[in-house]
Amino acid sequence: MVRVLAGRPDSVVVGLGAPGDERLGTVHVATYDGTALCCQVAAEALAGMLG
């Protein structure tokens, strides 16, 4: 993933579940769970930041 992100420095990374130590991407969002609700909340938060 590091190689892919090197070509896209404006990337947003969403970590589902327990976050790791690495914070990849320009923006890193950790949900602490992979449920549909957590995914929806993360998407809405990002839409609010970007829109």
C-alpha distance matrix in Angstrom:
0.0 3.8 5.4 5.1 6.1 8.5 10.3 10.7 12.0 13.8 11.0 12.1 10.2 12.6 12.6 15.2 17.4 17.7 15.4 13.7 14.4 11.2 11.5 8.5 9.7 13.4 14.5 13.4 15.7 16.4 18.9 19.9 20.6 19.4 22.7 23.5 25.3 22.4 20.2 23.1 23.7 20.2 20.5 23.9 23.0 20.3 23.0 25.4 23.3 22.6 25.9
3.8 0.0 3.8 5.5 5.2 6.1 9.0 9.9 10.3 12.9 11.0 12.6 11.2 14.2 14.3 17.4 19.4 19.2 16.2 14.1 13.9 10.3 10.5 7.5 8.7 12.1 14.0 13.4 16.3 17.4 20.4 21.4 22.7 21.9 25.4 26.2 27.6 24.5 22.5 25.3 25.5 21.8 22.3 25.4 24.0 21.3 24.1 26.2 23.6 22.9 26.5
5.4 3.8 0.0 3.8 5.5 5.1 7.0 9.2 10.6 13.5 12.0 14.4 13.7 16.8 17.3 20.3 22.5 22.6 19.9 17.8 17.6 14.1 14.2 10.8 11.2 14.1 16.4 16.4 19.3 20.6 23.5 24.7 25.7 24.6 27.9 28.4 30.0 27.1 24.8 27.5 27.9 24.2 24.2 27.4 26.3 23.2 25.6 28.0 25.4 24.2 27.6
5.1 5.5 3.8 0.0 3.8 5.4 5.6 6.8 9.2 11.4 9.5 12.0 11.6 14.7 15.9 18.7 21.4 22.1 19.5 18.2 18.5 14.9 14.3 10.6 10.0 12.9 14.9 15.1 17.7 19.3 21.9 23.6 24.3 22.8 25.8 25.9 27.6 24.9 22.2 24.7 25.4 21.7 21.3 24.6 23.7 20.5 22.6 25.2 22.9 21.4 24.6
6.1 5.2 5.5 3.8 0.0 3.8 5.3 4.9 6.0 8.2 6.6 9.2 9.3 12.9 14.4 17.6 20.3 20.7 17.8 16.6 16.6 12.8 11.5 7.7 6.5 9.2 11.4 12.1 15.1 17.1 20.1 21.9 23.1 22.0 25.0 25.2 26.4 23.5 21.1 23.3 23.5 19.7 19.6 22.5 21.3 18.1 20.4 22.6 20.0 18.8 22.2
8.5 6.1 5.1 5.4 3.8 0.0 3.8 5.5 5.9 9.4 9.2 12.3 12.8 16.4 17.8 21.2 23.7 23.7 20.5 18.9 18.3 14.5 13.3 9.8 8.7 10.6 13.7 14.8 18.1 20.2 23.4 25.1 26.6 25.7 28.7 29.0 30.1 27.1 24.8 26.9 27.0 23.2 23.0 25.8 24.3 21.0 23.3 25.2 22.3 21.0 24.4
10.3 9.0 7.0 5.6 5.3 3.8 0.0 3.8 6.2 9.0 9.1 12.7 13.9 17.5 19.4 22.6 25.5 26.0 23.0 21.8 21.5 17.7 16.3 12.6 10.7 12.1 15.0 16.5 19.6 22.0 24.9 27.0 28.1 26.8 29.6 29.3 30.6 27.9 25.2 27.0 27.4 23.7 22.9 25.7 24.6 21.0 22.7 25.0 22.3 20.3 23.5
10.7 9.9 9.2 6.8 4.9 5.5 3.8 0.0 3.8 5.4 5.6 9.4 11.2 14.8 17.2 20.4 23.5 24.2 21.3 20.6 20.5 16.8 14.7 11.1 8.3 9.2 11.8 13.8 16.7 19.5 22.2 24.7 25.8 24.6 27.1 26.7 27.7 25.0 22.3 23.9 24.1 20.4 19.5 22.1 20.9 17.4 19.0 21.2 18.5 16.5 19.7
12.0 10.3 10.6 9.2 6.0 5.9 6.2 3.8 0.0 3.8 5.5 8.9 11.0 14.7 17.0 20.5 23.3 23.6 20.3 19.6 18.9 15.3 12.8 9.6 6.6 6.4 9.7 12.1 15.5 18.4 21.6 24.0 25.6 24.9 27.6 27.4 27.9 24.9 22.7 24.2 23.8 20.1 19.7 21.9 20.1 16.7 18.8 20.3 17.2 15.7 19.2
13.8 12.9 13.5 11.4 8.2 9.4 9.0 5.4 3.8 0.0 3.8 6.7 9.9 13.3 16.2 19.5 22.6 23.2 20.1 20.1 19.8 16.5 13.4 10.6 6.9 5.5 7.9 11.0 13.8 17.2 20.0 22.8 24.3 23.6 25.8 25.2 25.5 22.8 20.4 21.5 21.0 17.5 16.7 18.6 17.0 13.4 15.2 16.7 13.6 12.0 15.4
11.0 11.0 12.0 9.5 6.6 9.2 9.1 5.6 5.5 3.8 0.0 3.8 6.4 9.9 12.8 16.0 19.2 20.0 17.2 17.3 17.7 14.4 11.5 8.5 5.0 5.7 6.9 8.8 11.3 14.4 17.0 19.8 21.0 20.0 22.4 22.0 22.5 19.8 17.3 18.8 18.6 15.0 14.3 16.8 15.4 12.0 14.1 16.2 13.6 12.2 15.7
12.1 12.6 14.4 12.0 9.2 12.3 12.7 9.4 8.9 6.7 3.8 0.0 3.8 6.6 9.9 12.9 16.2 17.2 14.6 15.4 16.2 13.4 10.3 8.2 5.5 6.0 4.8 6.0 7.8 11.0 13.4 16.4 17.6 16.9 19.1 18.7 19.0 16.1 13.9 15.4 15.0 11.3 11.0 13.6 12.1 8.9 11.6 13.6 11.3 10.6 14.2
10.2 11.2 13.7 11.6 9.3 12.8 13.9 11.2 11.0 9.9 6.4 3.8 0.0 3.8 6.4 9.7 12.8 13.8 11.2 12.0 13.3 10.8 8.3 6.5 5.7 7.9 6.3 4.9 6.3 8.5 11.0 13.6 14.7 14.0 16.7 16.9 17.5 14.4 12.3 14.7 14.4 10.7 11.3 14.3 12.9 10.5 13.6 15.6 13.7 13.7 17.1
12.6 14.2 16.8 14.7 12.9 16.4 17.5 14.8 14.7 13.3 9.9 6.6 3.8 0.0 3.8 6.3 9.6 11.2 9.5 11.4 13.5 11.9 9.8 9.2 9.2 11.0 8.4 5.9 4.7 5.9 7.6 10.3 11.1 10.4 13.0 13.4 13.9 10.6 8.9 11.6 11.3 7.7 9.1 12.2 11.1 9.6 12.8 14.9 13.7 14.3 17.3
12.6 14.3 17.3 15.9 14.4 17.8 19.4 17.2 17.0 16.2 12.8 9.9 6.4 3.8 0.0 3.8 6.4 7.7 6.1 8.2 11.0 10.1 9.2 9.5 10.9 13.2 10.8 7.4 6.0 4.7 6.4 7.8 8.8 8.6 11.9 13.3 14.0 10.6 9.7 13.0 12.7 9.7 11.8 14.9 13.7 12.9 16.2 18.0 16.9 17.9 20.8
15.2 17.4 20.3 18.7 17.6 21.2 22.6 20.4 20.5 19.5 16.0 12.9 9.7 6.3 3.8 0.0 3.8 6.7 7.3 10.0 13.4 13.3 12.8 13.3 14.6 16.8 14.1 10.8 8.5 6.1 5.4 6.1 5.6 4.8 8.3 10.3 11.3 8.1 7.7 11.4 11.6 9.4 11.7 14.7 14.2 14.1 17.1 18.9 18.6 19.7 22.2
17.4 19.4 22.5 21.4 20.3 23.7 25.5 23.5 23.3 22.6 19.2 16.2 12.8 9.6 6.4 3.8 0.0 3.8 6.1 9.1 12.7 13.6 13.9 15.2 17.1 19.3 16.6 13.0 10.7 7.3 6.1 4.3 3.9 5.1 8.6 11.6 12.3 9.3 10.2 13.7 13.5 12.0 14.8 17.3 16.6 17.1 20.1 21.6 21.3 22.8 25.3
17.7 19.2 22.6 22.1 20.7 23.7 26.0 24.2 23.6 23.2 20.0 17.2 13.8 11.2 7.7 6.7 3.8 0.0 3.8 6.6 9.9 11.7 12.5 14.6 17.1 19.2 16.8 13.0 11.2 7.5 7.5 4.7 6.6 8.8 12.0 15.1 15.3 12.1 13.4 16.8 15.9 14.2 17.4 19.6 18.3 18.8 22.2 23.2 22.5 24.3 27.0
15.4 16.2 19.9 19.5 17.8 20.5 23.0 21.3 20.3 20.1 17.2 14.6 11.2 9.5 6.1 7.3 6.1 3.8 0.0 3.8 6.8 8.2 8.7 11.1 13.7 15.8 13.6 9.9 8.9 5.8 7.8 6.4 9.1 10.9 14.3 16.9 16.9 13.3 14.0 17.3 16.2 13.7 16.8 19.1 17.3 17.3 20.9 21.8 20.5 22.3 25.3
13.7 14.1 17.8 18.2 16.6 18.9 21.8 20.6 19.6 20.1 17.3 15.4 12.0 11.4 8.2 10.0 9.1 6.6 3.8 0.0 3.8 5.5 7.6 10.0 13.3 15.8 14.4 10.9 11.2 9.0 11.4 10.1 12.5 13.9 17.5 20.1 20.5 16.9 17.2 20.6 19.6 16.9 19.6 22.2 20.2 19.7 23.4 24.5 22.8 24.2 27.5
14.4 13.9 17.6 18.5 16.6 18.3 21.5 20.5 18.9 19.8 17.7 16.2 13.3 13.5 11.0 13.4 12.7 9.9 6.8 3.8 0.0 3.8 6.5 9.5 13.0 15.1 14.4 11.4 12.6 11.0 14.0 13.0 15.9 17.5 21.0 23.4 23.5 19.8 20.2 23.3 22.0 19.1 21.8 24.1 21.7 21.1 24.8 25.6 23.4 24.9 28.4
11.2 10.3 14.1 14.9 12.8 14.5 17.7 16.8 15.3 16.5 14.4 13.4 10.8 11.9 10.1 13.3 13.6 11.7 8.2 5.5 3.8 0.0 3.8 6.0 9.6 12.1 12.0 9.4 11.6 11.1 14.5 14.3 16.9 17.8 21.4 23.4 23.7 20.0 19.7 22.8 21.7 18.4 20.6 23.1 20.8 19.5 23.2 24.2 21.8 22.8 26.4
11.5 10.5 14.2 14.3 11.5 13.3 16.3 14.7 12.8 13.4 11.5 10.3 8.3 9.8 9.2 12.8 13.9 12.5 8.7 7.6 6.5 3.8 0.0 3.8 6.7 8.6 8.3 6.1 8.8 9.4 13.2 13.9 16.6 17.5 20.8 22.3 22.3 18.6 18.1 20.7 19.4 15.9 18.0 20.3 17.8 16.3 19.9 20.8 18.2 19.2 22.9
8.5 7.5 10.8 10.6 7.7 9.8 12.6 11.1 9.6 10.6 8.5 8.2 6.5 9.2 9.5 13.3 15.2 14.6 11.1 10.0 9.5 6.0 3.8 0.0 3.8 6.9 7.6 6.4 9.7 11.1 14.6 15.9 18.0 18.1 21.4 22.4 22.9 19.4 18.1 20.7 19.9 16.2 17.5 20.1 18.0 15.8 19.1 20.5 17.8 18.1 21.8
9.7 8.7 11.2 10.0 6.5 8.7 10.7 8.3 6.6 6.9 5.0 5.5 5.7 9.2 10.9 14.6 17.1 17.1 13.7 13.3 13.0 9.6 6.7 3.8 0.0 3.8 5.3 6.1 9.6 12.1 15.5 17.6 19.4 19.2 22.1 22.5 22.9 19.6 17.8 19.9 19.2 15.4 16.0 18.5 16.4 13.7 16.7 18.1 15.2 15.0 18.7
13.4 12.1 14.1 12.9 9.2 10.6 12.1 9.2 6.4 5.5 5.7 6.0 7.9 11.0 13.2 16.8 19.3 19.2 15.8 15.8 15.1 12.1 8.6 6.9 3.8 0.0 3.8 6.7 10.1 13.3 16.6 19.0 21.2 21.2 23.8 23.9 23.7 20.5 19.0 20.4 19.2 15.6 16.1 17.9 15.4 12.6 15.4 16.3 13.0 12.9 16.6
14.5 14.0 16.4 14.9 11.4 13.7 15.0 11.8 9.7 7.9 6.9 4.8 6.3 8.4 10.8 14.1 16.6 16.8 13.6 14.4 14.4 12.0 8.3 7.6 5.3 3.8 0.0 3.8 6.6 10.1 13.2 15.9 18.0 18.3 20.6 20.7 20.2 17.0 15.7 17.1 15.6 12.0 12.9 14.6 11.9 9.5 12.8 13.5 10.4 11.1 14.8
13.4 13.4 16.4 15.1 12.1 14.8 16.5 13.8 12.1 11.0 8.8 6.0 4.9 5.9 7.4 10.8 13.0 13.0 9.9 10.9 11.4 9.4 6.1 6.4 6.1 6.7 3.8 0.0 3.8 6.6 10.0 12.4 14.6 15.2 17.8 18.4 18.1 14.5 13.7 15.7 14.2 10.6 12.3 14.4 11.9 10.2 13.9 14.8 12.4 13.5 17.1
15.7 16.3 19.3 17.7 15.1 18.1 19.6 16.7 15.5 13.8 11.3 7.8 6.3 4.7 6.0 8.5 10.7 11.2 8.9 11.2 12.6 11.6 8.8 9.7 9.6 10.1 6.6 3.8 0.0 3.8 6.6 9.5 11.5 12.2 14.5 15.2 14.5 10.9 10.4 12.4 10.7 7.3 9.8 11.7 9.3 8.6 12.4 13.2 11.7 13.4 16.4
16.4 17.4 20.6 19.3 17.1 20.2 22.0 19.5 18.4 17.2 14.4 11.0 8.5 5.9 4.7 6.1 7.3 7.5 5.8 9.0 11.0 11.1 9.4 11.1 12.1 13.3 10.1 6.6 3.8 0.0 3.8 5.8 8.3 9.7 12.4 13.9 13.3 9.5 9.9 12.6 10.9 8.2 11.4 13.5 11.4 11.6 15.2 16.0 15.0 16.9 19.7
18.9 20.4 23.5 21.9 20.1 23.4 24.9 22.2 21.6 20.0 17.0 13.4 11.0 7.6 6.4 5.4 6.1 7.5 7.8 11.4 14.0 14.5 13.2 14.6 15.5 16.6 13.2 10.0 6.6 3.8 0.0 3.8 5.3 7.0 9.0 10.7 9.8 6.0 7.4 10.1 8.5 6.9 10.4 12.2 11.0 12.1 15.2 16.0 15.9 17.9 20.2
19.9 21.4 24.7 23.6 21.9 25.1 27.0 24.7 24.0 22.8 19.8 16.4 13.6 10.3 7.8 6.1 4.3 4.7 6.4 10.1 13.0 14.3 13.9 15.9 17.6 19.0 15.9 12.4 9.5 5.8 3.8 0.0 3.8 7.1 9.4 12.1 11.5 8.1 10.2 13.1 11.7 10.7 14.1 15.9 14.6 15.8 19.0 19.7 19.5 21.6 24.0
20.6 22.7 25.7 24.3 23.1 26.6 28.1 25.8 25.6 24.3 21.0 17.6 14.7 11.1 8.8 5.6 3.9 6.6 9.1 12.5 15.9 16.9 16.6 18.0 19.4 21.2 18.0 14.6 11.5 8.3 5.3 3.8 0.0 3.8 5.8 9.0 9.0 6.4 8.4 11.5 11.1 10.7 13.7 15.6 15.3 16.5 19.2 20.4 20.7 22.5 24.5
19.4 21.9 24.6 22.8 22.0 25.7 26.8 24.6 24.9 23.6 20.0 16.9 14.0 10.4 8.6 4.8 5.1 8.8 10.9 13.9 17.5 17.8 17.5 18.1 19.2 21.2 18.3 15.2 12.2 9.7 7.0 7.1 3.8 0.0 3.8 6.7 8.2 6.2 6.7 10.1 11.0 10.4 12.5 15.0 15.4 16.2 18.4 20.3 20.8 22.0 23.9
22.7 25.4 27.9 25.8 25.0 28.7 29.6 27.1 27.6 25.8 22.4 19.1 16.7 13.0 11.9 8.3 8.6 12.0 14.3 17.5 21.0 21.4 20.8 21.4 22.1 23.8 20.6 17.8 14.5 12.4 9.0 9.4 5.8 3.8 0.0 3.8 5.4 5.3 6.4 8.7 10.1 10.8 12.5 14.4 15.5 16.8 18.4 20.2 21.4 22.7 24.0
23.5 26.2 28.4 25.9 25.2 29.0 29.3 26.7 27.4 25.2 22.0 18.7 16.9 13.4 13.3 10.3 11.6 15.1 16.9 20.1 23.4 23.4 22.3 22.4 22.5 23.9 20.7 18.4 15.2 13.9 10.7 12.1 9.0 6.7 3.8 0.0 3.8 5.5 5.1 6.1 8.7 9.9 10.5 12.2 14.2 15.4 16.3 18.3 20.0 20.9 21.8
25.3 27.6 30.0 27.6 26.4 30.1 30.6 27.7 27.9 25.5 22.5 19.0 17.5 13.9 14.0 11.3 12.3 15.3 16.9 20.5 23.5 23.7 22.3 22.9 22.9 23.7 20.2 18.1 14.5 13.3 9.8 11.5 9.0 8.2 5.4 3.8 0.0 3.8 5.4 5.1 6.2 8.6 9.8 10.5 12.2 14.2 15.2 16.5 18.4 19.9 20.5
22.4 24.5 27.1 24.9 23.5 27.1 27.9 25.0 24.9 22.8 19.8 16.1 14.4 10.6 10.6 8.1 9.3 12.1 13.3 16.9 19.8 20.0 18.6 19.4 19.6 20.5 17.0 14.5 10.9 9.5 6.0 8.1 6.4 6.2 5.3 5.5 3.8 0.0 3.8 5.4 5.1 6.1 8.6 9.9 10.5 12.2 14.1 15.3 16.5 18.2 19.5
20.2 22.5 24.8 22.2 21.1 24.8 25.2 22.3 22.7 20.4 17.3 13.9 12.3 8.9 9.7 7.7 10.2 13.4 14.0 17.2 20.2 19.7 18.1 18.1 17.8 19.0 15.7 13.7 10.4 9.9 7.4 10.2 8.4 6.7 6.4 5.1 5.4 3.8 0.0 3.8 5.5 5.2 6.1 8.6 9.9 10.6 12.2 14.2 15.4 16.4 17.7
23.1 25.3 27.5 24.7 23.3 26.9 27.0 23.9 24.2 21.5 18.8 15.4 14.7 11.6 13.0 11.4 13.7 16.8 17.3 20.6 23.3 22.8 20.7 20.7 19.9 20.4 17.1 15.7 12.4 12.6 10.1 13.1 11.5 10.1 8.7 6.1 5.1 5.4 3.8 0.0 3.8 5.4 5.1 6.1 8.5 9.9 10.4 12.2 14.3 15.2 15.8
23.7 25.5 27.9 25.4 23.5 27.0 27.4 24.1 23.8 21.0 18.6 15.0 14.4 11.3 12.7 11.6 13.5 15.9 16.2 19.6 22.0 21.7 19.4 19.9 19.2 19.2 15.6 14.2 10.7 10.9 8.5 11.7 11.1 11.0 10.1 8.7 6.2 5.1 5.5 3.8 0.0 3.8 5.4 5.1 6.0 8.6 9.8 10.5 12.3 14.2 15.0
20.2 21.8 24.2 21.7 19.7 23.2 23.7 20.4 20.1 17.5 15.0 11.3 10.7 7.7 9.7 9.4 12.0 14.2 13.7 16.9 19.1 18.4 15.9 16.2 15.4 15.6 12.0 10.6 7.3 8.2 6.9 10.7 10.7 10.4 10.8 9.9 8.6 6.1 5.2 5.4 3.8 0.0 3.8 5.5 5.1 6.2 8.5 9.9 10.6 12.2 13.9
20.5 22.3 24.2 21.3 19.6 23.0 22.9 19.5 19.7 16.7 14.3 11.0 11.3 9.1 11.8 11.7 14.8 17.4 16.8 19.6 21.8 20.6 18.0 17.5 16.0 16.1 12.9 12.3 9.8 11.4 10.4 14.1 13.7 12.5 12.5 10.5 9.8 8.6 6.1 5.1 5.4 3.8 0.0 3.8 5.5 5.2 6.1 8.6 9.9 10.4 11.6
23.9 25.4 27.4 24.6 22.5 25.8 25.7 22.1 21.9 18.6 16.8 13.6 14.3 12.2 14.9 14.7 17.3 19.6 19.1 22.2 24.1 23.1 20.3 20.1 18.5 17.9 14.6 14.4 11.7 13.5 12.2 15.9 15.6 15.0 14.4 12.2 10.5 9.9 8.6 6.1 5.1 5.5 3.8 0.0 3.8 5.4 5.0 6.2 8.7 9.9 10.1
23.0 24.0 26.3 23.7 21.3 24.3 24.6 20.9 20.1 17.0 15.4 12.1 12.9 11.1 13.7 14.2 16.6 18.3 17.3 20.2 21.7 20.8 17.8 18.0 16.4 15.4 11.9 11.9 9.3 11.4 11.0 14.6 15.3 15.4 15.5 14.2 12.2 10.5 9.9 8.5 6.0 5.1 5.5 3.8 0.0 3.8 5.5 5.1 6.3 8.7 9.9
20.3 21.3 23.2 20.5 18.1 21.0 21.0 17.4 16.7 13.4 12.0 8.9 10.5 9.6 12.9 14.1 17.1 18.8 17.3 19.7 21.1 19.5 16.3 15.8 13.7 12.6 9.5 10.2 8.6 11.6 12.1 15.8 16.5 16.2 16.8 15.4 14.2 12.2 10.6 9.9 8.6 6.2 5.2 5.4 3.8 0.0 3.8 5.3 5.0 6.1 8.2
23.0 24.1 25.6 22.6 20.4 23.3 22.7 19.0 18.8 15.2 14.1 11.6 13.6 12.8 16.2 17.1 20.1 22.2 20.9 23.4 24.8 23.2 19.9 19.1 16.7 15.4 12.8 13.9 12.4 15.2 15.2 19.0 19.2 18.4 18.4 16.3 15.2 14.1 12.2 10.4 9.8 8.5 6.1 5.0 5.5 3.8 0.0 3.8 5.4 5.2 5.5
25.4 26.2 28.0 25.2 22.6 25.2 25.0 21.2 20.3 16.7 16.2 13.6 15.6 14.9 18.0 18.9 21.6 23.2 21.8 24.5 25.6 24.2 20.8 20.5 18.1 16.3 13.5 14.8 13.2 16.0 16.0 19.7 20.4 20.3 20.2 18.3 16.5 15.3 14.2 12.2 10.5 9.9 8.6 6.2 5.1 5.3 3.8 0.0 3.8 5.6 5.3
23.3 23.6 25.4 22.9 20.0 22.3 22.3 18.5 17.2 13.6 13.6 11.3 13.7 13.7 16.9 18.6 21.3 22.5 20.5 22.8 23.4 21.8 18.2 17.8 15.2 13.0 10.4 12.4 11.7 15.0 15.9 19.5 20.7 20.8 21.4 20.0 18.4 16.5 15.4 14.3 12.3 10.6 9.9 8.7 6.3 5.0 5.4 3.8 0.0 3.8 5.8
22.6 22.9 24.2 21.4 18.8 21.0 20.3 16.5 15.7 12.0 12.2 10.6 13.7 14.3 17.9 19.7 22.8 24.3 22.3 24.2 24.9 22.8 19.2 18.1 15.0 12.9 11.1 13.5 13.4 16.9 17.9 21.6 22.5 22.0 22.7 20.9 19.9 18.2 16.4 15.2 14.2 12.2 10.4 9.9 8.7 6.1 5.2 5.6 3.8 0.0 3.8
25.9 26.5 27.6 24.6 22.2 24.4 23.5 19.7 19.2 15.4 15.7 14.2 17.1 17.3 20.8 22.2 25.3 27.0 25.3 27.5 28.4 26.4 22.9 21.8 18.7 16.6 14.8 17.1 16.4 19.7 20.2 24.0 24.5 23.9 24.0 21.8 20.5 19.5 17.7 15.8 15.0 13.9 11.6 10.1 9.9 8.2 5.5 5.3 5.8 3.8 0.0
